[in-house]
Amino acid sequence: MRKLNASTMNNTKTLQEYDEIVKECRTLFSLKLQDYGPSWRIMRLPTVNDQLFIKVKRIREIEQTGVNLVDESIKSSMMAVFNYSIIGIIQAHLGFVENVDMDTQETLNHYDRTVEEAKALMCNKNHDYDEAWREMSYVSLTDIILTKILRNKSILKNNNKTIVSEGVEGNFVDMANYAVFYLIKLAEGVID
């Protein structure tokens, strides 16, 4: 039997926490899917990115001022960041359409596959970076997500071409994973 070292035990804990957060995000996604259908399929990548920008700017403003005038918690906004990041990855894979082209089950299948891809990358990076995110402040996670959004803006202005950098899809994956890390910290009470 393989012995678990501290890093492996942390990764196991992280996987459990990740799955719990994703389950909650997927439930919200599914409920919104019942209300709106996959209407987001018509969104072009700059629109998805701008939706993320709005959510993260709002979170950052609340972090800085402590004032929240809209009846939406930071948690629900960060869950939206996760879900819009998954939408961004799906849109990067499939492209946008003029008319909604998926039913509920097909949409959820795309969502689940995309989450599994994001989770796999998180596991690899989490191993290599030795769970460094646990030592980071929650505001750093917000700032990193915002930086990824601004990177996407630049890449999209350049017709989605990069020289040495990852493309928009990679940034969407990173945003999804940083959103989960933020939500884990929130669940642990690390964020007041």
NORFENVEN-V641806 format. One record per residue. N is the residue number from 1. RES is the residue in one small letter. SS is DSSP state (@ for helix, = for strand, . for the rest). Layout:
<<N:RES:SS> <N:RES:SS>>
This chain:
<<1:m:.> <2:r:.> <3:k:.> <4:l:.> <5:n:.> <6:a:@> <7:s:@> <8:t:@> <9:m:@> <10:n:@> <11:n:@> <12:t:@> <13:k:@> <14:t:@> <15:l:@> <16:q:@> <17:e:@> <18:y:@> <19:d:@> <20:e:@> <21:i:@> <22:v:@> <23:k:@> <24:e:@> <25:c:@> <26:r:@> <27:t:@> <28:l:@> <29:f:@> <30:s:@> <31:l:@> <32:k:@> <33:l:@> <34:q:@> <35:d:@> <36:y:@> <37:g:.> <38:p:.> <39:s:@> <40:w:@> <41:r:@> <42:i:@> <43:m:.> <44:r:.> <45:l:@> <46:p:@> <47:t:@> <48:v:@> <49:n:@> <50:d:@> <51:q:@> <52:l:@> <53:f:@> <54:i:@> <55:k:@> <56:v:@> <57:k:@> <58:r:@> <59:i:@> <60:r:@> <61:e:@> <62:i:@> <63:e:@> <64:q:@> <65:t:@> <66:g:.> <67:v:.> <68:n:.> <69:l:.> <70:v:.> <71:d:.> <72:e:.> <73:s:.> <74:i:@> <75:k:@> <76:s:@> <77:s:@> <78:m:@> <79:m:@> <80:a:@> <81:v:@> <82:f:@> <83:n:@> <84:y:@> <85:s:@> <86:i:@> <87:i:@> <88:g:@> <89:i:@> <90:i:@> <91:q:@> <92:a:@> <93:h:@> <94:l:@> <95:g:.> <96:f:.> <97:v:.> <98:e:.> <99:n:.> <100:v:.> <101:d:.> <102:m:.> <103:d:.> <104:t:@> <105:q:@> <106:e:@> <107:t:@> <108:l:@> <109:n:@> <110:h:@> <111:y:@> <112:d:@> <113:r:@> <114:t:@> <115:v:@> <116:e:@> <117:e:@> <118:a:@> <119:k:@> <120:a:@> <121:l:@> <122:m:@> <123:c:@> <124:n:@> <125:k:@> <126:n:@> <127:h:@> <128:d:@> <129:y:.> <130:d:.> <131:e:.> <132:a:@> <133:w:@> <134:r:@> <135:e:@> <136:m:.> <137:s:.> <138:y:@> <139:v:@> <140:s:@> <141:l:@> <142:t:@> <143:d:@> <144:i:@> <145:i:@> <146:l:@> <147:t:@> <148:k:@> <149:i:@> <150:l:@> <151:r:@> <152:n:@> <153:k:@> <154:s:@> <155:i:@> <156:l:@> <157:k:@> <158:n:.> <159:n:.> <160:n:.> <161:k:.> <162:t:.> <163:i:.> <164:v:.> <165:s:.> <166:e:.> <167:g:.> <168:v:@> <169:e:@> <170:g:@> <171:n:@> <172:f:@> <173:v:@> <174:d:@> <175:m:@> <176:a:@> <177:n:@> <178:y:@> <179:a:@> <180:v:@> <181:f:@> <182:y:@> <183:l:@> <184:i:@> <185:k:@> <186:l:@> <187:a:@> <188:e:.> <189:g:.> <190:v:.> <191:i:.> <192:d:.>>
